[in-house]
């Protein structure tokens, strides 16, 4: 509860400070029901990528976070995430708060062990029956479905993956966001991320 309060006490001031993670369900016309898992950056609204599966468990949650880590490092020109978050003077890592609800995938020992193995991550679960605390993630899933997926016939998981990724590109790179002053998530994310990395390079040695 203390960590949750701290996570929401002040809004993040840059990317890679708070990520929101969850699953969303989608039924294809012939391929059954699929679960889409993904992390969204609370500050920039950037969608890091999707993990699709017919299951919704800790292994799926872990893979979604791994996808986010890989994408965050790609956006930073290959700089490891832990290095991006480390204060060069103190060696302290300012951990990313990975916010989830209280679903079973996030409560078990496997997901806890994965988070514990990553020094750059801190897992925080929202208060029960408080979906608004994961609002960026929920609104983005709604955009994915209502602006794109529900407007077409999607037969199977392969088609779903392709269409979800196509919309992720539109969401991140093309569609202006009112919440971002009509800028795009990629613009906000990379602009502020590069500023953070540049400031580290110019800091004087202690």
WOMOVEN-V774464 format. One record per run of one state. SS is the DSSP state (H for helix, E for strand, - for the rest). FROM is the first residue (numbers start at 1). LEN is the number of residues. If there is no record, write none. Layout:
# WOMOVEN-V774464
ss=SS from=FROM len=LEN
ss=SS from=FROM len=LEN
This chain:
# WOMOVEN-V774464
ss=- from=1 len=1
ss=H from=2 len=8
ss=- from=10 len=8
ss=E from=18 len=10
ss=- from=28 len=5
ss=E from=33 len=9
ss=- from=42 len=5
ss=E from=47 len=7
ss=- from=54 len=4
ss=H from=58 len=18
ss=- from=76 len=5
ss=H from=81 len=4
ss=- from=85 len=1
ss=E from=86 len=1
ss=- from=87 len=6
ss=E from=93 len=1
ss=- from=94 len=2
ss=E from=96 len=5
ss=- from=101 len=3
ss=H from=104 len=4
ss=- from=108 len=1
ss=H from=109 len=8
ss=- from=117 len=4
ss=E from=121 len=5
ss=- from=126 len=5
ss=H from=131 len=17
ss=- from=148 len=1
ss=H from=149 len=3
ss=- from=152 len=5
ss=H from=157 len=18
ss=- from=175 len=2
ss=E from=177 len=1
ss=H from=178 len=3
ss=- from=181 len=2
ss=E from=183 len=1
ss=- from=184 len=1
ss=H from=185 len=18
ss=- from=203 len=4
